[in-house]
């Protein structure tokens, strides 16, 4: 991850909503008018910019602003929800009554006064969010990444470069008297390069960003590097051999391979899947499910990481959460509903896409912790196998079965990386990974800071990571 040279002050909160504390309290009164155990108001203002370059021109720009309120009522295991992008009191109260309809019981009073809990220093302080920078400055970054990719090699036939940035202002108020505010900046610069030779075409992808301003693109993570890395991958794949097929040792690269753990293991440690008994881990708390090499955390407090935040979307201050310790299941990612039903403490992982969705348990920054082995030591232990350099994406079933597409791999021959490999697929189950993960490196790294996770129709920004890791055997789909 890129470290900020200086530690700026957090962004000041700007009230974009025009609602008083009494307005919020009145809204909670309407939400609890038919009973219910708990009511919550979530206010959001989001400013978003997008720039896209293709065919040597700036092809698209967009500047959007959205504002709205979501109101949730919990009654047992039921959720009532209403939302509106019109913050007039009439529309707000109507949305509150919609959420209230889930309950049927006695009126429950709203809090007489709100409390403002103390907050630790921000994990993502930003002096000037990218949204406040001029459009010309951001276009210059896109052009630089585009130009670096286009000029990298004569085989590069097409390039696409994009920059997205946003700043989100949030207010959470609930029937327990909580009232908190937060400001969340975000930026992402990505590049796709397409290379061609002898009628073949391959593409490469690279990018970066995080909860930061444009200063993140100075020094190490420059637009030039983003463009060149995308082009390098595309050109390299033109000479790649077909993937081998069969069961063999797998070595996963640090950082980029964290998405495998995110998808194959992380989702199944989200509390809602466990309380509904749809996760294979639902009855395995405190039980050993993998080798002692495996310790997995989710930490929403990593400085400037894409998946980080100071409060979750329920107003809970998040904490680093131990999920698996030396192969033993130790914890789950909780939101308020699941934590209440399971009688477990909150972890600060209640997240939502925006004000029009209610929160559910979600990952933030999920990673396998560092181990004891050096990267060269792990590679040297493999006589013939497959090295995963970067993953394109995959599909995971509730049962734990998965398939992942490898965008770039390499053969391992006598402990050395040799030919680049294309069109490989990893096939297995999360239990396969946990039981066959035999060596974990000391070189913990995180991914590209560009990832978005989808669940139940909601997309949220995430990040993941891992050290170099060896899985003693896994099925690779490819050419025999």
C-alpha positions as CSV (number, residue, x, y, z in Angstrom):
1,X,0.0,0.0,0.0
2,X,1.1,3.5,-0.7
3,X,1.9,5.5,2.5
4,X,1.0,9.2,2.8
5,X,4.1,11.4,3.3
6,X,2.2,13.8,5.6
7,X,-0.8,13.2,7.8
8,X,-3.4,15.8,7.0
9,X,-6.3,16.8,9.2
10,X,-9.6,15.0,8.5
11,X,-12.1,16.7,6.2
12,X,-14.5,18.9,8.0
13,X,-18.1,17.7,8.0
14,X,-20.4,19.9,5.9
15,X,-24.2,19.7,6.6
16,X,-25.9,19.2,3.2
17,X,-29.2,18.1,4.7
18,X,-30.8,21.0,6.5
19,X,-32.5,18.8,9.1
20,X,-32.3,19.6,12.8
21,X,-31.8,17.2,15.7
22,X,-35.5,17.6,16.4
23,X,-36.3,16.7,12.8
24,X,-34.3,13.5,13.2
25,X,-36.0,12.7,16.5
26,X,-39.4,13.3,14.9
27,X,-38.5,10.9,12.1
28,X,-37.6,8.2,14.6
29,X,-40.9,8.8,16.4
30,X,-42.8,8.1,13.1
31,X,-40.5,5.0,12.4
32,X,-41.4,3.5,15.8
33,X,-45.1,4.5,15.7
34,X,-46.1,0.8,15.3
35,X,-43.6,-0.6,17.7
36,X,-40.4,-2.3,16.6
37,X,-37.2,-3.0,18.5
38,X,-35.0,-0.4,16.9
39,X,-35.1,2.5,14.3
40,X,-32.3,4.2,12.4
41,X,-31.9,7.1,10.0
42,X,-29.1,7.2,7.5
43,X,-28.5,10.4,5.6
44,X,-26.1,10.6,2.6
45,X,-24.8,13.3,0.3
46,X,-22.4,12.0,-2.4
47,X,-20.5,14.0,-5.1
48,X,-19.1,11.8,-7.8
49,X,-16.8,12.5,-10.9
50,X,-15.9,10.2,-13.7
51,X,-13.4,10.7,-16.6
52,X,-12.8,8.1,-19.4
53,X,-10.3,8.3,-22.2
54,X,-10.4,6.0,-25.3
55,X,-9.4,6.3,-29.0
56,X,-7.0,9.1,-28.1
57,X,-9.7,11.4,-26.8
58,X,-11.5,12.1,-23.6
59,X,-14.6,10.2,-24.5
60,X,-16.7,10.7,-21.4
61,X,-16.9,12.9,-18.3
62,X,-19.6,13.0,-15.6
63,X,-20.3,15.0,-12.5
64,X,-23.2,13.9,-10.3
65,X,-24.5,14.7,-6.9
66,X,-26.9,12.5,-5.0
67,X,-28.7,13.1,-1.6
68,X,-31.2,11.1,0.3
69,X,-32.3,9.3,3.5
70,X,-32.9,5.7,4.3
71,X,-35.0,4.7,7.3
72,X,-34.9,1.2,8.9
73,X,-36.9,-0.5,11.6
74,X,-36.0,-3.8,13.1
75,X,-38.6,-6.0,14.7
76,X,-37.2,-9.4,15.7
77,X,-35.7,-10.9,12.6
78,X,-37.7,-8.6,10.3
79,X,-36.5,-5.4,8.6
80,X,-38.7,-2.6,7.5
81,X,-37.2,0.0,5.2
82,X,-38.1,3.2,3.4
83,X,-36.1,5.8,1.6
84,X,-36.4,9.1,-0.2
85,X,-34.3,11.6,-2.1
86,X,-36.7,14.4,-1.1
87,X,-35.8,15.6,2.3
88,X,-39.0,17.6,2.9
89,X,-40.5,16.6,6.2
90,X,-43.6,15.3,4.4
91,X,-41.6,12.8,2.3
92,X,-39.3,11.9,5.2
93,X,-42.3,11.0,7.4
94,X,-43.9,9.0,4.6
95,X,-40.6,7.0,4.3
96,X,-40.6,6.5,8.0
97,X,-44.1,5.1,8.1
98,X,-43.2,2.7,5.2
99,X,-40.4,1.4,7.4
100,X,-42.7,1.2,10.4
101,X,-45.2,-1.0,8.6
102,X,-43.0,-4.1,9.4
103,X,-43.8,-3.9,13.1
104,X,-47.1,-4.5,15.0
105,X,-46.9,-3.6,18.6
106,X,-46.9,-0.8,21.1
107,X,-45.5,2.6,20.4
108,X,-41.9,2.9,21.5
109,X,-40.6,6.4,22.3
110,X,-37.7,7.9,20.4
111,X,-34.7,9.2,22.4
112,X,-35.1,12.5,24.3
113,X,-31.6,13.6,23.3
114,X,-28.8,12.4,21.1
115,X,-25.3,11.5,22.3
116,X,-22.2,12.1,20.3
117,X,-19.7,9.3,21.1
118,X,-16.0,10.0,21.2
119,X,-14.1,9.1,18.0
120,X,-10.6,8.0,17.6
121,X,-8.4,9.8,15.0
122,X,-9.5,9.1,11.4
123,X,-7.9,6.2,9.6
124,X,-8.3,8.1,6.3
125,X,-7.4,11.8,6.8
126,X,-7.4,13.8,3.6
127,X,-6.6,17.4,3.3
128,X,-8.1,17.9,-0.1
129,X,-10.4,15.2,-1.7
130,X,-10.0,14.5,-5.4
131,X,-13.5,15.9,-5.9
132,X,-12.3,19.4,-5.0
133,X,-9.4,19.3,-7.5
134,X,-10.0,20.9,-10.9
135,X,-11.2,18.8,-13.8
136,X,-8.1,19.8,-15.9
137,X,-5.8,18.3,-13.2
138,X,-7.7,15.0,-13.2
139,X,-7.8,14.8,-17.0
140,X,-4.0,15.3,-17.0
141,X,-3.6,12.2,-14.8
142,X,-5.8,10.1,-17.2
143,X,-3.9,11.3,-20.2
144,X,-0.6,10.4,-18.6
145,X,-1.7,6.8,-17.8
146,X,-3.2,6.5,-21.3
147,X,-0.1,7.8,-23.0
148,X,2.3,5.6,-21.0
149,X,0.3,2.5,-22.0
150,X,0.0,3.5,-25.6
151,X,3.7,4.2,-26.0
152,X,4.9,1.1,-24.1
153,X,5.2,-1.2,-27.1
154,X,4.2,-1.2,-30.8
155,X,2.0,-4.2,-30.1
156,X,-0.4,-2.1,-28.0
157,X,-3.4,-1.6,-30.2
158,X,-6.0,0.0,-27.9
159,X,-6.0,1.7,-24.4
160,X,-8.7,2.7,-22.0
161,X,-8.0,4.9,-19.0
162,X,-10.5,6.0,-16.4
163,X,-10.5,8.1,-13.2
164,X,-13.4,8.0,-10.6
165,X,-13.5,10.0,-7.5
166,X,-16.1,10.8,-4.9
167,X,-16.7,12.3,-1.4
168,X,-19.5,11.0,0.8
169,X,-21.0,12.9,3.8
170,X,-23.0,10.6,6.2
171,X,-25.2,11.1,9.2
172,X,-26.5,8.2,11.3
173,X,-29.1,8.7,14.0
174,X,-30.9,5.9,15.9
175,X,-33.5,5.1,18.6
176,X,-30.7,4.4,21.1
177,X,-29.7,8.0,21.0
178,X,-26.7,7.7,18.7
179,X,-25.9,10.6,16.4
180,X,-22.7,10.5,14.4
181,X,-21.3,12.1,11.2
182,X,-18.6,11.0,8.8
183,X,-16.8,12.2,5.6
184,X,-15.5,9.6,3.2
185,X,-13.3,10.5,0.2
186,X,-12.4,8.0,-2.5
187,X,-10.3,7.9,-5.7
188,X,-9.4,5.3,-8.3
189,X,-7.3,5.5,-11.5
190,X,-7.3,2.4,-13.8
191,X,-6.0,1.5,-17.2
192,X,-6.8,-1.3,-19.7
193,X,-4.3,-2.1,-22.5
194,X,-5.0,-4.4,-25.4
195,X,-2.1,-5.9,-27.4
196,X,-2.2,-7.8,-30.6
197,X,0.1,-10.0,-32.7
198,X,-0.5,-12.5,-35.5
199,X,-4.3,-12.2,-35.2
200,X,-4.2,-12.7,-31.4
201,X,-5.3,-10.1,-28.9
202,X,-4.7,-10.0,-25.1
203,X,-5.5,-7.4,-22.5
204,X,-3.8,-6.2,-19.3
205,X,-5.2,-4.3,-16.4
206,X,-3.7,-2.1,-13.6
207,X,-4.8,0.6,-11.3
208,X,-4.8,2.0,-7.8
209,X,-6.3,4.6,-5.4
210,X,-7.9,4.4,-2.0
211,X,-9.5,6.7,0.5
212,X,-7.1,9.5,-0.4
213,X,-6.7,12.6,-2.5
214,X,-4.8,12.9,-5.8
215,X,-1.5,12.9,-3.8
216,X,-1.8,9.0,-3.9
217,X,-0.6,9.2,-7.5
218,X,2.7,10.8,-6.7
219,X,5.9,8.9,-6.2
220,X,5.3,5.1,-6.4
221,X,1.8,4.8,-7.7
222,X,2.2,7.2,-10.6
223,X,-0.2,7.3,-13.7
224,X,2.8,6.3,-15.8
225,X,3.3,3.2,-13.8
226,X,-0.4,2.3,-14.0
227,X,-0.3,2.6,-17.7
228,X,2.9,0.7,-18.2
229,X,1.9,-2.1,-15.9
230,X,-1.3,-2.6,-17.9
231,X,0.6,-2.6,-21.1
232,X,3.3,-5.0,-19.8
233,X,0.7,-7.6,-18.8
234,X,-1.0,-7.4,-22.2
235,X,2.2,-7.8,-24.2
236,X,3.5,-10.6,-21.9
237,X,0.3,-12.6,-22.5
238,X,0.9,-12.5,-26.3
239,X,3.7,-15.0,-25.8
240,X,1.9,-17.0,-23.1
241,X,1.5,-20.8,-23.4
242,X,-1.7,-22.6,-22.8
243,X,-2.4,-23.5,-19.2
244,X,-1.7,-26.9,-17.9
245,X,-4.6,-29.1,-16.7
246,X,-4.9,-31.3,-13.6
247,X,-4.0,-31.3,-10.0
248,X,-0.8,-29.7,-9.0
249,X,0.9,-27.4,-6.4
250,X,-0.2,-23.8,-6.7
251,X,1.7,-20.7,-5.5
252,X,-0.3,-17.5,-5.1
253,X,1.4,-14.1,-5.6
254,X,1.3,-11.6,-2.7
255,X,-1.4,-8.9,-2.7
256,X,-3.2,-9.7,-5.9
257,X,-4.3,-13.2,-4.9
258,X,-6.1,-11.9,-1.8
259,X,-9.3,-11.8,-3.9
260,X,-9.3,-15.6,-3.8
261,X,-9.5,-15.5,0.0
262,X,-12.1,-12.7,-0.2
263,X,-14.4,-14.7,-2.4
264,X,-13.7,-18.3,-1.3
265,X,-13.5,-17.8,2.4
266,X,-14.5,-14.2,3.5
267,X,-18.1,-14.3,2.3
268,X,-18.8,-17.4,4.2
269,X,-17.6,-15.7,7.4
270,X,-20.2,-12.9,7.1
271,X,-22.7,-13.3,10.0
272,X,-26.0,-13.4,8.0
273,X,-24.9,-16.5,6.0
274,X,-24.1,-18.2,9.3
275,X,-27.2,-17.3,11.2
276,X,-29.3,-18.5,8.2
277,X,-27.1,-21.7,8.2
278,X,-26.2,-21.2,4.5
279,X,-22.5,-21.0,5.1
280,X,-20.5,-24.2,5.7
281,X,-19.0,-22.5,8.7
282,X,-22.3,-21.9,10.5
283,X,-21.6,-24.6,13.2
284,X,-17.8,-24.5,13.2
285,X,-17.0,-21.7,15.7
286,X,-14.0,-22.7,17.7
287,X,-13.4,-25.7,15.4
288,X,-10.3,-26.3,13.2
289,X,-11.1,-26.0,9.5
290,X,-7.6,-25.5,8.1
291,X,-3.8,-25.8,8.7
292,X,-2.0,-23.8,11.4
293,X,-0.5,-21.7,8.6
294,X,-3.8,-19.8,8.2
295,X,-4.8,-16.7,10.2
296,X,-7.3,-14.4,8.6
297,X,-8.4,-10.9,9.6
298,X,-10.8,-8.2,8.3
299,X,-9.6,-4.7,9.3
300,X,-11.6,-1.6,8.3
301,X,-9.1,0.7,10.0
302,X,-6.1,0.2,7.7
303,X,-4.9,3.8,6.8
304,X,-6.2,5.0,3.4
305,X,-7.2,1.6,2.2
306,X,-10.2,1.4,-0.2
307,X,-12.2,-0.8,2.2
308,X,-11.6,1.4,5.3
309,X,-14.0,3.7,7.2
310,X,-14.2,5.4,10.5
311,X,-17.8,4.3,11.2
312,X,-19.8,1.7,9.4
313,X,-23.2,2.5,7.9
314,X,-24.9,1.8,11.2
315,X,-22.7,4.3,13.0
316,X,-20.6,1.6,14.7
317,X,-16.9,2.2,15.2
318,X,-15.2,-0.7,13.4
319,X,-12.5,-2.9,14.8
320,X,-9.9,-5.3,13.4
321,X,-11.7,-8.7,13.5
322,X,-10.0,-12.1,13.9
323,X,-11.9,-14.6,11.7
324,X,-9.6,-17.6,11.6
325,X,-6.6,-18.2,13.9
326,X,-4.1,-20.9,13.0
327,X,-6.8,-22.8,11.2
328,X,-9.5,-22.3,13.9
329,X,-12.7,-20.3,13.3
330,X,-12.7,-17.4,15.8
331,X,-15.1,-14.8,14.6
332,X,-17.7,-13.5,12.1
333,X,-18.3,-10.1,10.5
334,X,-21.4,-8.7,12.2
335,X,-24.0,-6.1,11.5
336,X,-26.6,-5.0,14.1
337,X,-29.4,-7.4,13.0
338,X,-27.2,-10.5,13.0
339,X,-25.3,-9.5,16.1
340,X,-28.5,-9.1,18.0
341,X,-30.0,-12.4,16.8
342,X,-26.8,-14.3,17.4
343,X,-26.1,-12.5,20.7
344,X,-22.6,-11.5,19.6
345,X,-20.8,-8.2,19.8
346,X,-20.8,-5.7,17.0
347,X,-17.7,-5.6,14.8
348,X,-18.5,-2.6,12.6
349,X,-19.2,-4.4,9.4
350,X,-22.7,-3.2,8.7
351,X,-22.4,-1.7,5.2
352,X,-24.7,-0.5,2.5
353,X,-24.3,0.7,-1.1
354,X,-26.2,4.0,-0.5
355,X,-29.2,5.5,1.3
356,X,-31.6,3.4,-0.8
357,X,-30.3,0.1,0.7
358,X,-30.3,-1.2,4.2
359,X,-27.0,-2.4,5.8
360,X,-25.9,-6.0,5.7
361,X,-22.7,-7.7,7.0
362,X,-19.9,-7.0,4.5
363,X,-16.1,-7.4,4.3
364,X,-13.8,-4.3,4.3
365,X,-10.1,-5.2,4.1
366,X,-9.8,-8.9,4.3
367,X,-6.4,-10.6,4.4
368,X,-4.3,-13.7,5.4
369,X,-1.7,-12.6,7.9
370,X,2.0,-13.0,7.2
371,X,3.7,-16.3,7.9
372,X,7.3,-17.3,8.3
373,X,8.6,-18.4,4.8
374,X,10.5,-16.3,2.3
375,X,9.1,-16.1,-1.2
376,X,12.1,-17.9,-2.8
377,X,11.8,-20.6,-0.2
378,X,8.2,-21.3,-1.2
379,X,9.0,-21.4,-4.9
380,X,12.0,-23.6,-4.3
381,X,9.7,-26.2,-2.7
382,X,7.8,-26.7,-6.0
383,X,9.4,-28.9,-8.7
384,X,6.5,-28.6,-11.1
385,X,3.5,-26.4,-10.5
386,X,1.6,-23.2,-11.3
387,X,2.1,-19.6,-10.1
388,X,-0.8,-17.2,-10.0
389,X,0.3,-13.7,-10.7
390,X,-3.1,-12.0,-11.0
391,X,-6.7,-13.1,-10.9
392,X,-9.5,-11.8,-13.1
393,X,-12.5,-12.9,-11.0
394,X,-14.5,-15.9,-10.1
395,X,-17.7,-17.6,-8.9
396,X,-18.3,-19.1,-5.4
397,X,-21.3,-21.1,-4.3
398,X,-22.7,-21.2,-0.7
399,X,-21.3,-24.8,-0.5
400,X,-17.8,-23.3,-0.9
401,X,-17.1,-24.6,-4.4
402,X,-15.4,-22.1,-6.6
403,X,-13.9,-21.4,-10.0
404,X,-11.5,-18.5,-10.6
405,X,-10.1,-17.2,-13.8
406,X,-6.4,-16.4,-13.8
407,X,-5.5,-13.3,-15.9
408,X,-1.8,-14.0,-15.7
409,X,0.1,-17.0,-14.5
410,X,3.5,-18.7,-14.9
411,X,4.8,-22.2,-14.9
412,X,7.0,-23.3,-12.0
413,X,9.8,-25.6,-13.1
414,X,12.4,-26.8,-10.6
415,X,11.6,-23.9,-8.2
416,X,11.8,-21.2,-10.9
417,X,9.2,-19.1,-12.7
418,X,9.3,-19.8,-16.4
419,X,6.8,-19.3,-19.2
420,X,3.8,-17.0,-18.8
421,X,0.4,-18.8,-18.9
422,X,-3.0,-17.8,-20.3
423,X,-6.5,-19.0,-19.9
424,X,-6.1,-20.9,-16.6
425,X,-8.9,-21.6,-14.2
426,X,-8.6,-22.6,-10.5
427,X,-11.2,-25.1,-9.4
428,X,-11.8,-26.2,-5.8
429,X,-13.5,-25.5,-2.5
430,X,-12.6,-23.3,0.4
431,X,-12.0,-26.4,2.5
432,X,-9.4,-27.4,-0.1
433,X,-7.6,-24.1,0.3
434,X,-7.8,-24.2,4.1
435,X,-6.6,-27.8,4.5
436,X,-4.0,-27.7,1.7
437,X,-2.4,-24.3,2.4
438,X,1.0,-25.6,3.4
439,X,3.3,-22.5,3.3
440,X,2.6,-18.8,4.0
441,X,5.2,-16.1,3.2
442,X,6.3,-13.2,5.2
443,X,5.7,-10.7,2.4
444,X,2.2,-9.6,3.2
445,X,0.9,-7.1,0.5
446,X,-2.5,-5.7,-0.5
447,X,-4.3,-5.6,-3.9
448,X,-4.6,-2.8,-6.4
449,X,-7.1,-0.6,-4.4
450,X,-9.7,-0.9,-7.2
451,X,-12.0,-3.7,-6.0
452,X,-15.7,-3.6,-5.6
453,X,-17.7,-6.4,-3.9
454,X,-21.2,-7.4,-4.9
455,X,-23.7,-9.0,-2.5
456,X,-27.5,-9.1,-2.7
457,X,-27.5,-6.4,-5.4
458,X,-25.3,-4.0,-3.4
459,X,-21.8,-2.9,-4.4
460,X,-19.3,-1.6,-1.8
461,X,-15.6,-0.8,-2.1
462,X,-13.2,-3.4,-0.6
463,X,-9.6,-4.4,-0.5
464,X,-7.9,-7.7,0.2
465,X,-4.4,-9.0,0.6
466,X,-2.1,-12.0,1.3
467,X,1.5,-13.0,1.4
468,X,3.0,-15.4,-1.1
469,X,1.3,-18.7,-0.3
470,X,1.6,-22.4,-1.4
471,X,-1.4,-24.6,-1.8
472,X,0.0,-28.2,-1.9
473,X,-2.6,-29.3,-4.5
474,X,-5.4,-27.7,-6.4
475,X,-7.1,-28.4,-9.7
476,X,-6.1,-26.2,-12.7
477,X,-8.4,-26.1,-15.7
478,X,-6.5,-25.7,-18.9
479,X,-5.0,-27.7,-21.8
480,X,-3.9,-31.3,-21.4
